[in-house]
């Protein structure tokens, strides 16, 4: 029986041997691109192929994560407790924001990736008018965002902070949060818990999944993932490979880069950026961090 394991995408993966030729070339190209971006003092952020490619199709994103609900309940409960309004950094397609608006709470959602924002706007249009009027969507970079208002709750759900790759990015993100929080307000977010065994995986190994239907053409693509980790930058690259069943020219692969935060490191970053931690848990139900943890869930306040 093959070895099985799951990853954050929620698909079942079977261990295989080597990458497809398309992915092998893409992985080599991506490592070079990422190294160049990190070395460039004028642009220390990885190229958009790794930080935005996974978010280039809002319909596919909604389809992939439609069953992810625990985080939605967690952030919605915090929003109700705060009384609103809420600022969401990285609103995506509106998974969390729609739920919060339906509960009668005003929310401002900021998203840098245009296709995600377009899908969010489409999703908002389907809401009842009363809920629709409670959502304000904006395109913007969370590192540079400066609104002329403050909020009792700022949230950054579903690994948004994993896309802040350098210390400068991270500090800019925290400055944005501090700028927008009311006195005594809360900042809630979640990031992946690094798995040393996972990060040590060979980029040459293929983790094969099942057939994945694409919402645009209805074709069921053969799905696989490949993993590569740079220990110096603490950035993991996941190469998601979609093989067309009949036409290799219609196959494609999508890179996803995520900065890894170890728990003690994250606590230090929060402390030295002016925050005190209210809770630091291993899931959205309040369990402690353990070897089985996928996401660290943090609620903090400014000092």
Beta strands, then each sheet from edge to edge (+ up, - down):
strand 1: 4-6
strand 2: 12-15
strand 3: 86-89
strand 4: 107-111
strand 5: 135-139
strand 6: 151-156
strand 7: 181-192
strand 8: 207-213
strand 9: 220-230
strand 10: 235-243
strand 11: 252-259
strand 12: 275-281
strand 13: 295-302
sheet 1: 1+ 2- 8+ 9- 10+ 11-
sheet 2: 5+ 4+ 3+ 6+ 7+ 13- 12+
end
